[in-house]
Every structure is written in C-alpha cells, then in structure tokens.
Amino acid sequence: MSVDQRLQRLWYGPGWRSVLLWPLAWLFRLLAATRRALYRIGVFRSRRVAAPVVIVGNLTVGGTGKTPVAAWLAGELGAVGHRVGIVLRGYGGHHRGRPVIVDRNSDPAVTGDEAVLHARRPVHVVVAGADRVAAAERAVEQGAQIIVCDDGLQHLSLARDCELVVVDAVRGLGNGKLLPAGPLREPASRLAGVDAVILTEREGGGPARLEVTAPLAVPAVLRLGSAVNLQSGERRSLASLRSEPIHGVAGIGNPEAFFDALSAAGLTVERTAFDDHARFDANTLDFAAGRTVLMTEKDAVKCSGFAAPNWWYVELEVQFEPEAARELLALVLRRTGLIAEGEDRG
C-alpha cells in the first residue's frame, strides 16, 4: 500500500488514529490563519486580472469531483456566450517557468493530466502554471472573458469574484482534522464564507451524510457514462461489458469510488489503485496485458501512446437538478458581473 493510500485510510477513519499528528495539524492551522490574515490586512496582496475569476476548489485533499464540476461550469458559461479560460496548477506535470497553453495533444507529463483532460473538451483556452495570476493573465491574452480556476481556493494571490467548493457528500470532511492529521486544507468553518458548496455523490454509492453551513449548497451526482476505446474511439455501454472480467485502473484522489461505481453498474472488477496523478508507461501497466481494462479519463490521457486494443476509459458526467443548475449558473454570473443583480437567465 502506498503512502497516499495509507493517508486516505488514516484521514477517513476515526480521529484518534492520527493523534500523534495533531501538534503538526495545529501548527498548520496557525500558519494558514496567519497567512490569510496577512492578506486581509494588506501585507500580502491579491492581484486582479482583466477578467472575472471563479475558483472551483477543494477544502479537502483530492477526490471530490472538482475537475468534472469545473468542466461543467466552463461548458455552461460557454453555452451562454462567454469565452472561457481554464487555469490550473498542472499537478503531475514537470513544466516550470512561464505558464503554458495546453491543447488536446499536449504531453500530460509536462502540463499535468487534468490540464490535458480540460483541453480535450470544448473550452476556449486552457493554461497551466504554478503562478495562477500569471496563468490567468495569459488566458486573458488569449481572449478569455472569464477565468475558471480548477483548484486554487488557497492560492490567495489570485483575486477572485466567486468561490465554489466541491465536497464529497459521502466521505464528507474525513476525520475533521487539518493536514497532516486529516484531509482538510482549511478549517471546516471556511465553507460558511464561500459563495456555494457543491455536494457530490457517486451514482450507486453510499448515502450522502454531510450537512454544511454555506450560503448555497447544491447537490450533484457523478455518473459514469460510456466506455471509450483508447485506440479507436469506439464507444460501448457499461452494460455490454458485464459478461467480461474487468481490470479497473485508477490513479485519482479516491480510486475506490471509481471501482465501486463500476461494480454498481454490474461489472466484475479486479482493482488496481495508484496514487493521484501517478505517471503511467507501458511497464507500469504490463500486468494488464490481454485483459479488458477500464480506467478513468484522467488516467487515459497518459496512456494513449501505448494503449492496448482492449483498453477503455469511462466517461464521468456531473449532473445537477435543472433548477439547481440554473441557480448555480445565475449565482456565478451575478458574482462575476456578467449579469446584473436581480437579472435571471433561466
């Protein structure tokens, strides 16, 4: 079991298991509070770019459905006529220096897997870089009228107009402790100060058990779509694979959620989990030779160059109730000034 997997078990188990790490968590809380206070009193300054900024972030470390939600929002903003720029850190990539423009053929080892995943969708521009301000500025240079920042809730140097936090409604906030004793990057009280909390749950998963204090709490379902062949692009329903033994592969923040969803779809799945943003090559997955492999789309962008004929990725769709989707989009448009207060584009 990897360090990442051990931490997940620790963070989402009873709080007393991490008691030896509590002093470090208190120190982390103090440092985070001090940093935020320094921004509030003007010692550090947030910088604005020439376009409104929406943060789609996490309070916990990984595995909430943040990237599908950011992609959904970018699509909705594009559909109402706005040129969208997706900005993100590029985790898992080794690019350094000036933020880089990402396209569907970019190397995920350079730009990060999530950046390439976004670039394969119909967004207008995707920029990856450690400096979110510089990345947002470069997106604006490319014509972006609104910036959707995938992650970056704690990246306070980038001024924002709207903050959306994505929380796994089933796993919740784990043991409620801050890093490294728990999964929290900030105290749970932070949720009361954001514009909206999006509570995700997987179709066929366990019951949602989290209640949050937030100005707006919106439920969403993460639903598996079709299986898409990495070589040919052929599409198959998951139901058509029920008679085949499946090897599931996932290098995401919560791989068990992917495997459980496959099982809930009626598939018999042998599971192999990797750390989030793990790098893949032909040797990494040589155990899968001759088998039908299902992986996440985030993993698939790293495997297209050496995929076998029977390797497939599974689409992941985020679905809101229609009224909730309209309310969330209207909130974002109001906060960013793209529609006036009181105006509704329903």
FIKE-704707 format. One record per atom (N, C-alpha, C): residue in three letters; x negated, y negated, z negated. Coordinates in steps of 0.02 Angstrom, whole numbers, plus 32768, in hexadecimal, padded with zeros to 4 digits. Layout:
AlaXYZ
...
This chain:
Met7FD6803C8000
Met800080008000
Met7FD47FC28000
Ser7FE47F91802B
Ser7FBC7F558032
Ser7FC87F267FF7
Val7F9D7EF47FF1
Val7FA57EC17FBD
Val7FE77E9D7FC6
Asp7FF97E8D8004
Asp80377E6A8012
Asp80737E937FFA
Gln80737ED38009
Gln80AA7EFE7FF4
Gln80AD7F067FA8
Arg80737F097F88
Arg80727F0D7F3E
Arg808F7ECD7F1F
Leu807E7E947F3C
Leu80987E557F22
Leu80E47E527F2B
Gln80FD7E697F64
Gln81457E697F6F
Gln81697E927F38
Arg814D7ECB7F27
Arg816B7EF57EF3
Arg81687ED37EB0
Leu81317EB07EA3
Leu81297E8D7E64
Leu815A7E537E5F
Trp815F7E2B7E95
Trp81877DEF7E93
Trp81D17DFD7E91
Tyr81E77E347EAF
Tyr822E7E437EB2
Tyr82417E7A7E80
Gly82187E817E4C
Gly82277EAE7E15
Gly82337E857DD6
Pro82377EA67D9D
Pro82427E827D5D
Pro820B7E4F7D50
Gly821E7E167D35
Gly81EE7DE07D2A
Gly81B47DF27CFC
Trp81C07E1F7CCB
Trp818C7E2F7C9B
Trp81507E527CBB
Arg815A7E6F7CF6
Arg81227E937D16
Arg80E97E637D28
Ser80F87E247D33
Ser80C57DF47D47
Ser80AD7DC97D0E
Val80B77DDF7CD0
Val80A87DB67C96
Val80607D9E7C95
Leu80317DC67CAD
Leu7FEB7DB27CAC
Leu7FDD7D797CDC
Leu800A7D6E7D0C
Leu80017D397D3D
Leu80277CF97D2A
Trp804C7CFA7CF3
Trp80737CC07CE0
Trp80487C817CD6
Pro800E7C867CB5
Pro7FE67C497CAD
Pro7FD37C297CF1
Leu7FC47C537D23
Leu7FB47C387D65
Leu7FF17C197D85
Ala802C7C367D78
Ala80697C197D93
Ala80787BD57D73
Trp806A7BCE7D33
Trp80737B8D7D12
Trp80437B5A7D2F
Leu80067B6E7D3C
Leu7FD57B417D5A
Leu7FED7B2D7DA0
Phe80067B5E7DC6
Phe80207B507E09
Phe80597B1D7E05
Arg80877B267DD5
Arg80BF7AF87DCC
Arg80A57AB17DBE
Leu80737AAC7D92
Leu80587A6B7D80
Leu80387A497DBD
Leu80117A6E7DE3
Leu7FF17A527E1E
Leu80247A3C7E52
Ala80587A657E5D
Ala808C7A547E8E
Ala80B27A167E79
Ala80C27A117E38
Ala80E779D77E1F
Ala80BC79987E23
Thr807D799E7E14
Thr805079657E17
Thr8049794C7E5F
Arg8042797B7E8D
Arg803B79687ED4
Arg807A79447EEC
Arg80B4795E7EDB
Arg80F3793E7EF1
Arg80F978F97ED1
Ala80E478F27E91
Ala80E878B17E70
Ala80B9787E7E92
Leu807F78957EA8
Leu805178687ECA
Leu806D784E7F0C
Tyr809378787F2E
Tyr80B578617F6A
Tyr80ED78307F57
Arg8110783E7F21
Arg814978147F0E
Arg813377CE7EFA
Ile80F977C77ED9
Ile80E377857EC3
Ile80B677637EF5
Gly80A877847F2D
Gly808477647F63
Gly8039776D7F64
Val801E77967F37
Val7FD677A57F3A
Val7FC777CB7F7B
Phe7FEF77FD7F89
Phe7FEE781E7FCB
Phe802A78047FF2
Arg802478008033
Arg805A77E5805C
Arg807178178091
Ser80B2781C8096
Ser80CF784380CD
Ser80D07817810B
Arg80C378368144
Arg80C078118183
Arg80FB782381B0
Arg811877EF81CD
Arg814F77FA81FB
Arg813577FE8243
Val81597824826B
Val814A782682B3
Val8184780682D7
Ala817D77FC8318
Ala81AE77D7833F
Ala81E978018354
Ala81FF782E8329
Ala823B78578334
Ala8251787082F0
Pro8292787B82E7
Pro82A9789882A8
Pro828F78DF829E
Val828678F2825F
Val82697933824E
Val8298795A8221
Val82A379998234
Val82CA79C8820B
Val829B79FF81F4
Ile82987A0B81B3
Ile82717A428198
Ile829E7A7E818E
Val828B7AB781A8
Val82AC7AF68199
Val82787B1F8172
Gly82807B238131
Gly824B7B3E8107
Gly82627B7580D8
Asn82327B8C80B1
Asn823C7BC0807F
Asn822B7BA5803A
Leu824F7BBC8009
Leu823A7BB27FC4
Leu820F7BEC7FAC
Thr821B7C267FCB
Thr81F57C637FBA
Thr81C47C737FF2
Val81987CA17FE5
Val81667CB68016
Val81867CE98045
Gly81937CD38083
Gly81A47D0180BA
Gly81E47D2880B3
Gly81FB7D4380EE
Gly822E7D7580F0
Gly82757D5F80E5
Thr82877D2080F6
Thr82CB7D0980EA
Thr82F57D01812A
Gly82D57D028164
Gly82F87CF381A2
Gly82EF7CAB81B9
Lys82BC7C8A819F
Lys82AF7C4481AE
Lys82A57C3881F9
Thr827C7C618219
Thr826D7C568260
Thr82AB7C5F828C
Pro82D47C928283
Pro83137C9682AA
Pro83417C5A829E
Val83437C408261
Val836D7C068253
Val83517BC98277
Ala830F7BBF8275
Ala82F07B878299
Ala82FE7B8C82E4
Ala82F97BC982FF
Ala83077BD38347
Ala83507BC48356
Trp837E7BD9832B
Trp83C57BCB8334
Trp83D07B808335
Leu83B37B5C8305
Leu83BD7B148301
Leu83A17AF1833F
Ala83677B058355
Ala834A7AE78392
Ala83787AF283CD
Gly83957B2D83D2
Gly83C37B3B8409
Gly84027B118405
Glu841D7B0883C9
Glu84597ADF83C1
Glu844C7A9683D0
Leu84137A7D83BA
Leu84017A3783C9
Leu83F77A2D8414
Gly83D77A5E8434
Gly83CF7A5A847D
Gly84127A5B84A1
Ala84417A828487
Ala84827A8A84A8
Ala84AB7A4A84A5
Val849D7A1E8475
Val84C179DE8472
Val849979A68490
Gly846479B884B6
Gly8442798784E0
Gly8402796884C7
His83E479878493
His83A7796A8477
His836A7994848A
Arg83347972849D
Arg82F5799484AD
Arg82D279A4846C
Val82C879E5845F
Val82B279FD841D
Val82687A10841F
Gly824579FF83EA
Gly82017A1783E0
Gly81FF7A4383A2
Ile81E57A8083AB
Ile81DA7AAD8372
Ile81917AA4835C
Val81877A97831C
Val81447A8E8300
Val813B7AC182C8
Leu81027AE182C7
Leu80F37B128293
Leu80A87B1A8289
Arg80977B398251
Arg80517B41823E
Arg802B7B6F826C
Gly804B7BA38283
Gly80287BD582AC
Gly80077C0A8283
Tyr80297C21824E
Tyr800C7C548222
Tyr7FFB7C948249
Gly7FC37CB08238
Gly7FAC7CEC825B
Gly7F807CDD8296
Gly7F7D7C9E82AC
Gly7F527C8A82E4
Gly7F127C6A82CB
His7EDE7C6B82F4
His7E9D7C5082DF
His7E8F7C0C82FD
His7EC17BEC831C
His7EB57BAA833A
His7EA67B778304
Arg7E757B4D8311
Arg7E647B1582E5
Arg7E5B7AD78310
Gly7E5E7A9D82F1
Gly7E567A608317
Gly7E987A43832C
Arg7E987A1D8363
Arg7ED479FA8379
Arg7F0D7A2C8385
Pro7F497A1A836F
Pro7F837A47837B
Pro7F897A5983C4
Val7F9E7A9783D0
Val7FA07AB28414
Val7FE87ABC842A
Ile7FF57AAD8469
Ile80367ABA8487
Ile803A7B058498
Val80717B248484
Val80797B6C848B
Val80AC7B7B84C1
Asp809C7BAC84EC
Asp80CE7BC4851D
Asp80D67C0F8515
Arg81027C2B853D
Arg81137C728535
Arg80D87CA18542
Asn80A47C888565
Asn806A7CB28573
Asn802F7CA48545
Ser80387C7A8513
Ser80027C6B84E4
Ser7FEF7CAA84BD
Asp7FB17CAC84A7
Asp7F977CE48481
Asp7FAB7CDC8438
Pro7FD47D09841C
Pro7FE87D0383D6
Pro7FAE7D0883A5
Ala7F767D2783BB
Ala7F3C7D288390
Ala7F1E7CE38387
Val7F2D7CB683B6
Val7F157C7183B2
Val7F487C448392
Thr7F867C4783A9
Thr7FB97C178394
Thr7FE77C31835C
Gly7FE37C72834C
Gly80117C8F831C
Gly804D7CAE833E
Asp80687CE38321
Asp809E7D088340
Asp80E07CE18343
Glu80F07CBC830D
Glu812F7C98830C
Glu81317C618341
Ala80F87C42834F
Ala80F57C0D8381
Ala81077C2A83C6
Val80EA7C6483D7
Val80F97C838418
Val81417C9A8419
Leu815A7CB383E2
Leu81A17CC783DE
Leu81CF7C8D83EF
His81C17C5283D3
His81E97C1783E3
His81E27C04842D
Ala81A57C088447
Ala81987BF3848C
Ala81BB7C1F84BF
Arg81CE7C5C84AB
Arg81F27C8884D9
Arg823D7C7D84D8
Arg82527C4B84B2
Arg82977C3684B2
Arg829E7BF384D6
Pro82DA7BDF84E8
Pro82E27BA28510
Pro82DF7B6184E7
Val82A87B5984C0
Val829C7B1984A0
Val82727AF084D1
His826D7AB084C4
His824C7A8484F4
His82007A8384EB
Val81E77A8284AD
Val819F7A8184A2
Val81917AA1845E
Val815B7AC8845B
Val81457AE7841D
Val80FD7AD38412
Val80EE7ABB83D5
Val80AA7AA583C5
Val80967AC68383
Ala805A7AE48382
Ala80407B048346
Ala80027ADF832F
Gly7FFE7AD482ED
Gly7FC37AB482D1
Gly7FC97AAD8286
Ala7F8F7AB18264
Ala7F8F7AAC821B
Ala7FA67A688203
Asp7F977A348229
Asp7FAC79EF8218
Asp7FF179E58237
Arg802579EA820D
Arg806979E68227
Arg807779A08244
Val8059796B8227
Val806479288242
Val804979238289
Ala800B793A8292
Ala7FEC793882D5
Ala801379648305
Ala802C799D82EE
Ala805279CA8319
Ala809479A9832E
Ala80B5798882FF
Ala80F37966830F
Ala80E7792C8340
Glu80B079088336
Glu809F78D18363
Glu809378EC83AA
Arg8073792583AE
Arg8066794183F1
Arg80A779588411
Ala80D5797283EA
Ala811679858406
Ala813B79488420
Val8137791183FC
Val815678D38413
Val813678BC8454
Glu80F478C28459
Glu80D178B08497
Glu80EC78D984D3
Gln8103791684C4
Gln811E794184F8
Gln816979358505
Gly8184790184E5
Gly81C978EE84F2
Gly81FC790684C0
Ala81E679238489
Ala8216793B8457
Ala823B79008438
Gln827D79058434
Gln82A778D28415
Gln82B878E283CD
Ile82AF792083B9
Ile82BA79368375
Ile828A796F8367
Ile826D7971832B
Ile823E79A48317
Ile825F79D582E7
Val825B7A1582F5
Val826F7A4982C7
Val822F7A6A82AF
Cys82217A62826F
Cys81E37A7E8252
Cys81F27AC18232
Asp81D87AF68250
Asp81E17B3A8236
Asp81AF7B4381FD
Asp81C87B4081C0
Asp81A17B3F8182
Asp81887AF88177
Gly81647AEC8141
Gly814B7AA98133
Gly81727A8480FE
Leu819D7AA780D8
Leu81C27A8680A3
Leu81927A658071
Gln815B7A878064
Gln812A7A6D8034
Gln80F37A428055
His80F77A388097
His80C57A1080BB
His80DC79C780BA
Leu80D179A68082
Leu80F079668075
Leu80D2792D809D
Ser809B793880BE
Ser807D790280E7
Ser80A978F18123
Leu80D5791F8138
Leu81037911816E
Leu814678FA8152
Ala815778BB815E
Ala819778A18147
Ala81CF78C4816D
Arg820678D08149
Arg823D78F48167
Arg827F78D1815A
Asp82AE78DE8187
Asp82F178C18181
Asp832378F28165
Cys83157932816C
Cys834479668156
Cys831D79A38141
Glu833079C18109
Glu831079FE80F0
Glu83447A3680EA
Leu83367A6C810D
Leu835F7AA98108
Leu83337AE080EB
Val834B7B0280B9
Val83257B39809A
Val834B7B7A80A5
Val83267BAC80BD
Val83437BEE80CB
Val83317C1D8092
Val83647C3D8076
Val835B7C6A803D
Val837C7CAC804D
Asp835A7CE3803E
Asp83777D268045
Asp83AA7D2F800D
Ala83EA7D338020
Ala841F7D367FEE
Ala84207D797FC9
Val84007DAC7FE4
Val84007DED7FC3
Val83C57DF37F93
Arg83887DE27FAB
Arg834E7DE47F7E
Arg834B7DA87F50
Gly836B7D727F63
Gly836D7D377F39
Gly83287D187F31
Leu831A7CFF7EF5
Leu82DA7CDF7EE6
Leu82AC7D0D7EC0
Gly82B67D4E7EC8
Gly82897D7E7EA8
Gly828E7D797E5D
Asn82547D7B7E3C
Asn82527D797DF3
Asn82577D317DD8
Gly825E7D007E06
Gly82677CBB7DF1
Gly82287C987DDC
Lys81EE7CB87DE5
Lys81AE7C9B7DD1
Lys818B7C7B7E0D
Leu81617C497DFD
Leu81397C2A7E32
Leu80FC7C547E40
Leu80DE7C477E7B
Leu80A17C697E8E
Leu806B7C5F7E58
Pro80417C917E4D
Pro80417CD47E6B
Pro80697D087E44
Ala808C7CF27E0F
Ala80B37D227DE7
Ala80F47D357E09
Gly810B7D0C7E38
Gly81497D197E5C
Gly81457CFC7EA1
Pro817C7CFF7EC7
Pro817A7CEA7F0D
Pro81867CA07F19
Leu81947C797EE4
Leu81AA7C347EED
Leu816F7C057EFB
Arg81787BDB7F2F
Arg81477BA77F3D
Arg81557B687F15
Glu81957B607F02
Glu81AB7B287ED9
Glu81E07B427EAA
Pro81EF7B1D7E74
Pro82247B347E46
Pro82687B387E69
Ala82937B637E50
Ala82D57B6C7E6D
Ala82FE7B2C7E6D
Ser82EF7AFF7E3F
Ser83137AC07E3B
Ser830A7A967E7A
Arg82D77AA47EA1
Arg82CC7A7F7EE0
Arg83077A857F0F
Leu832C7ABC7F0B
Leu83657AC67F39
Leu839A7A907F31
Ala839F7A737EF6
Ala83D27A407EEB
Ala83C279FF7F10
Gly838479F77F26
Gly836F79BA7F46
Gly836A79BD7F92
Val837979F87FB0
Val837579FD7FF9
Val83B979EF8017
Asp83BC79EA8058
Asp83FC79D98079
Asp842B7A15807E
Ala840E7A508088
Ala84387A8C808D
Ala840E7AC98080
Val842E7AFC8065
Val840F7B3E805B
Val84347B6F8086
Ile840F7B9580AD
Ile842D7BC880D9
Ile84207C0C80B9
Leu84547C2F80A8
Leu844F7C6E8084
Leu84577CA780B5
Thr84207CCA80C3
Thr84227CFE80F6
Thr842A7D4380D6
Glu844C7D6D80FA
Glu84507DB480E8
Glu84507DDD8128
Arg84367E198122
Arg84327E46815C
Arg84727E6D8163
Glu84887E7481A2
Glu84C27E9D81AF
Glu84B47EE58198
Gly84E17F008170
Gly84D77F448157
Gly84AA7F47811A
Gly84927F0D8101
Gly84667F0D80C7
Gly848E7F0E8087
Gly846B7F03804F
Gly848C7F02800E
Gly84B67EC48006
Pro84DF7EC27FD1
Pro850B7E897FC6
Pro84E37E4A7FB1
Ala84F97E117FCA
Ala84DB7DD27FB5
Ala84E97DC67F6B
Arg84B77DAE7F46
Arg84C07DA67EFE
Arg84A57D637EE5
Leu84967D357F13
Leu84767CF77EFF
Leu84A77CBD7F04
Glu84AB7C967ED0
Glu84D07C587ED1
Glu849E7C1F7EC7
Val84A57BEA7EED
Val84757BB37EE8
Val84997B727EDC
Thr84747B437EBF
Thr848D7AFF7EB7
Thr846D7AD57EEE
Ala84967ABF7F1D
Ala847D7A997F56
Ala84B67A6F7F72
Pro84A67A377F93
Pro84DB7A0F7FB1
Pro85077A367FE2
Leu84E87A638008
Leu850D7A8D8037
Leu84EC7AD18039
Ala85137B06802E
Ala84FB7B4A8032
Ala85207B6D806A
Val84FB7B87809B
Val85197BA480D7
Val85047BED80DE
Pro85337C1B80DF
Pro85217C6280E9
Pro85137C708133
Ala84E57C9F813F
Ala84D57CB48183
Ala84C47CFE8182
Val84D27D1F81B9
Val84C47D6781BF
Val848D7D7081F3
Leu84597D9681E1
Leu84257DA98210
Leu84387DED822D
Arg84487DEE826D
Arg84647E29828D
Arg84367E4282C4
Leu84287E8382C4
Leu83FF7EA182F9
Leu84267EA2833A
Gly84037E918371
Gly84227E9283B3
Gly840A7ECF83DA
Ser83FC7EC58419
Ser83E67EFC8445
Ser839D7F0C843A
Ala83897F48844F
Ala83437F5B8454
Ala832A7F48849A
Val82F07F29849D
Val82D47F1184DD
Val82907F3284E7
Asn82877F528521
Asn82487F75852F
Asn820F7F438539
Leu81D77F4F8519
Leu819E7F21851E
Leu817F7F1F8563
Gln81847F568588
Gln81667F5885CB
Gln81967F408601
Ser81D17F5C8602
Ser81FF7F50863A
Ser82327F1A862E
Gly823F7F0985EE
Gly82757EDB85DF
Gly82BA7EFB85DE
Glu82BD7F3D85EB
Glu82FE7F6085E7
Glu831D7F5685A3
Arg835F7F5285A2
Arg83837F498563
Arg83AE7F868555
Arg83AE7F9B8516
Arg83D97FD38501
Arg83FA7FC084C0
Ser84367FDB84B5
Ser84567FD18475
Ser84357FFF8441
Leu84367FEB8403
Leu841A801583CE
Leu8441805783CA
Ala8482805483D8
Ala84AA809183D4
Ala849180C68404
Ser847480B2843D
Ser845C80E2846E
Ser841D81058457
Leu83FF80EE8420
Leu83C0810C8407
Leu83CC813883CA
Arg840A814383B8
Arg84198167837B
Arg840381B0837D
Ser83FF81CD83B9
Ser83EC821383BE
Ser83A0821D83BE
Glu837981E783BF
Glu833181EB83C3
Glu831181DC837F
Pro82DB8201836E
Pro82B581EE8333
Pro828F81AD8342
Ile8294817E8315
Ile8279813B831F
Ile823F812E82EF
His820B810F8309
His81D680F682DD
His81DE80AA82DA
Gly81EF8092829F
Gly81F6804A8295
Gly81B5802A8280
Val81A57FF2829D
Val81687FCC828E
Val817B7F85827E
Ala81617F6A8246
Ala81717F258234
Ala81377F06820E
Gly81217ECC8225
Gly80F07EA48202
Gly810D7E6081F4
Ile813F7E5E81C8
Ile81647E2181B8
Ile81677E1A816C
Gly81857DE38155
Gly81867DD6810D
Gly81AC7E0980E5
Asn81E17E268103
Asn820A7E5880E0
Asn82187E92810F
Pro81E67EBD811C
Pro81EF7EF3814D
Pro82267F24813C
Glu82327F2F80FC
Glu82667F5F80E9
Glu82AB7F498100
Ala82B57F078104
Ala82F67EEE811D
Ala83027F038165
Phe82CD7F02818E
Phe82D27F1881D3
Phe82E17F6381D7
Phe82BC7F8A81B0
Phe82C67FD281B2
Phe830C7FE48199
Asp83227FC38164
Asp83647FD18148
Asp839B7FC0817B
Ala83907F8A81A1
Ala83C27F7881D4
Ala83C47FAB820C
Leu838B7FC7821F
Leu838A7FFC8251
Leu83AF80398237
Ser83A3804B81F8
Ser83C6808481DB
Ser8411807781D8
Ala8424803A81C6
Ala846C802881C3
Ala848D802D8208
Ala84648025823D
Ala847E802C8281
Ala848480748297
Gly847480A3826A
Gly847C80EA8279
Gly843E810B8294
Leu840380EA8290
Leu83C5810782AA
Leu839F812C8274
Thr837C81608289
Thr834F8185825C
Thr830981688266
Val82EF81488231
Val82B3811D8239
Val827B8134820B
Glu82418141822A
Glu820381488204
Glu81E4810381FF
Arg81D180EF81C3
Arg81C080A981B6
Arg8174809F81AF
Thr815B806B81D1
Thr8116805581C7
Thr8116800981C0
Ala81057FF28184
Ala81057FAB8175
Ala80BE7F8F8175
Phe80B67F53818F
Phe80777F2F818E
Phe80827EEC8169
Asp804B7ECC8158
Asp80507E8A813A
Asp806D7E58816C
Asp808B7E238152
Asp80A67DEE817C
Asp806E7DD181A7
His807C7DC781E7
His804D7DAB8218
His80117DD98225
Ala80187E198216
Ala7FE17E488224
Ala7FCF7E47826D
Arg7F8F7E4F827C
Arg7F787E5282C1
Arg7F7A7E9982DA
Phe7F957EA38315
Phe7F9D7EE58332
Phe7F707EED836F
Asp7F587F298379
Asp7F377F3C83B7
Asp7F487F8683C4
Ala7F2D7FA183FA
Ala7F3E7FE6840C
Ala7F2A801783D5
Asn7EF3800A83B3
Asn7EDC8037837E
Asn7F0980328340
Thr7F237FF68332
Thr7F4E7FEE82F8
Thr7F8B801A82FB
Leu7FA780228338
Leu7FE580478341
Leu7FDB80898365
Asp7F9F80A58361
Asp7F9280E38386
Asp7FBA811E836B
Phe7FD48118832D
Phe7FFE814C8310
Phe803F81538336
Ala80528120835B
Ala8094811F837B
Ala8094813E83C1
Ala805C815B83D6
Ala80588176841A
Ala808F81AA8426
Gly80B481A1845C
Gly80E881D18470
Gly812981C9844C
Arg812E819C841D
Arg816C819583F8
Arg819381588410
Thr81D481598402
Thr81FC811D840E
Thr81F180EE83D3
Val81D880B383E3
Val81C6808383AF
Val81F5804783B4
Leu820F8033837B
Leu82367FF58375
Leu82117FC68346
Met82087F88835C
Met81E67F568334
Met820C7F158337
Thr81F77EE5830E
Thr82167EA38311
Thr81FB7E7D834D
Glu82207E4B8362
Glu82097E22839A
Glu81CA7DFB8387
Lys81C57DE88349
Lys81897DC58330
Lys814B7DF18338
Asp81527E31832D
Asp811A7E5F8336
Asp810E7E6D8380
Ala81447E6E83A7
Ala813E7E8183EE
Ala81137E508415
Val81147E0F8402
Val80ED7DDF8429
Val80A27DEE8424
Lys808E7E1583F2
Lys80477E2783EA
Lys80367E69840C
Cys80687E8B8427
Cys805D7ECF8441
Cys80697ED5848C
Ser807C7EA084AE
Ser80907EA584F4
Ser80577EBC8521
Gly80197EAE850E
Gly7FE17EC18539
Gly7FCD7F0A8536
Phe7FE57F2F8505
Phe7FD27F7584FF
Phe800D7FA284ED
Ala80497F8A84F7
Ala80847FB084E4
Ala808D7FEE850F
Ala80A5802384EF
Ala80B580618513
Ala80FC805A8531
Pro810D80868560
Pro814F80808581
Pro818A80878552
Asn818180A9851A
Asn81BA80B484ED
Asn81B7808884AE
Trp8199804C84B5
Trp8198801C847E
Trp81CD7FE6848C
Trp81F37FD7845A
Trp822B7FA78460
Trp82297F778425
Tyr82407F3A8431
Tyr824D7F0D83F9
Tyr82977F0483F2
Val82AD7EF183B6
Val82F47EE983A8
Val83027E9F839D
Glu83307E8583C4
Glu83437E3E83BC
Glu83637E338377
Leu83577DF8835D
Leu83747DE4831D
Leu839B7DA48327
Glu83DA7DA68319
Glu84067D6D8324
Glu841E7D5382E0
Val841F7D1182D9
Val843C7CF3829D
Val84817CDA82AF
Gln84B37CEC8287
Gln84F87CDB8296
Gln85187CB8825A
Phe85377C7F8269
Phe855C7C598237
Phe85A77C5E8248
Glu85D07C558216
Glu86167C4A8225
Glu861C7C09824D
Pro86487C06827F
Pro864C7BCB82AA
Pro86517B888285
Glu867B7B868252
Glu86847B47822D
Glu86447B358207
Ala86227B6881EA
Ala85E47B5C81C7
Ala85AE7B4381F6
Ala85AB7B608232
Ala857A7B4B8264
Ala85857B028278
Arg85C57AF08282
Arg85D47AAA8294
Arg85C17A7B825C
Glu85D07A8F821E
Glu85C17A6481E5
Glu85757A5B81DD
Leu854F7A9181E6
Leu85077A8D81DF
Leu84E97A628215
Leu84FE7A6B8253
Leu84E37A44828A
Leu84F579FA8282
Ala853379EB826D
Ala854779A68262
Ala851E7986822B
Leu850F79AC81F6
Leu84E4799281C0
Leu849F797F81DB
Val848279AB8203
Val843F799D821F
Val8442795F824C
Leu8475795A8275
Leu847A792182A3
Leu848478DF827C
Arg84A978E28246
Arg84B278A5821D
Arg8472789281FA
Arg845178C281DB
Arg841478B381B5
Arg83DD789881E2
Thr83DC78AF8221
Thr83A87899824F
Thr83BB785B8276
Gly83F87842826B
Gly840E7806828D
Gly8424781182D5
Leu842C785082E9
Leu8440785E832E
Leu848C78578338
Ile84B178578300
Ile84F678408301
Ile84FF781582C2
Ala852F77E882C4
Ala853B77BC828C
Ala856077E08254
Glu855777C98216
Glu857C77E481DE
Glu85C877DF81ED
Gly85EB781581E1
Gly8633781781ED
Gly8645782F8233
Glu8615782E8261
Glu8623784882A4
Glu861B789382A4
Asp864278B682CA
Asp8640790082CC
Asp864279168315
Arg861379438325
Arg8611795E8369
Arg862F79A3836C
Gly865E79B48342
Gly867C79F68343
Gly86A27A018382
